[in-house]
Amino acid sequence: MIVTSENRKEYLNSKPMAYQSGWLACESGVVHKKLNASKSINQQYTDGYGDCFANTECLLNQDEERIA
């Protein structure tokens, strides 16, 4: 699923807080870091960060395909 500005809020609200934090950190350009938290919380944060990065790449690729 590609997250757009139209479905972003609903998508993030369906995820754990650590995932949301990772996603928002990525969106804000914060360098990925390890949290002072449990392994599962760090994994959720990393998943959110990585999913945001991948989603941004998908959105950029879609824009490039529309231009071509």
N, C-alpha and C positions, 0 to 999 in steps of 0.2 A: 504494500500500500504506500503510495506517495502522499506525504503530508503536505497540504497546501495551506495558505493563509485562511482559507474557508473552513478547514477541518482540524486545524492545529490545536485549538483549545480543547475540543472534544477528545482528540487523540491523546494529548498529554494528560488530561484529567483521568484517563483510563489506566494510567501507568503509575507505579509507585513513586513516592517523592524523590528518592535518590535518582531514579531514571530521569525524572523531570529536571532535576538539578544538573545532571550531565548534559541533557539536551540543551538547556538554557545556557550553560557554560560554553558549549560549542557554538551556539548562535551568537554569543557575545564575544567570541574570539579569545576566550580564556584558554590558556594552555592546559591540556589534560594533566591531571595530577591524581595521586593516590590520596584518598581521604583517610583521616584518622578514625576509621570505623571498621566494622566487621567485614569479612571477606564477601559475604553476600551483598552487603550495601555497596561495597566497592565495585562488585560485578554489575549491579544495577546502574550505578553511575557511569561505568565504562560502556555498558550497553546503550544507554541514552546518548552518550557523547558520540559513540560510533554510528548509531542509527541516524542521528542528526547530520553527521558528516556525509554519510551515504545518501541520505535524502536530499541534501543540498546538491550533491553531484548529479543525482537523477533530475532534479529540477533544472540545473544548468544545461544538462544534455538535452532535455526536452526543448528548452529555448533555442538551442543551437539547431536542432532538427527543424523547428518551425521557420528559422531564418533561411536554411539551405534550400 
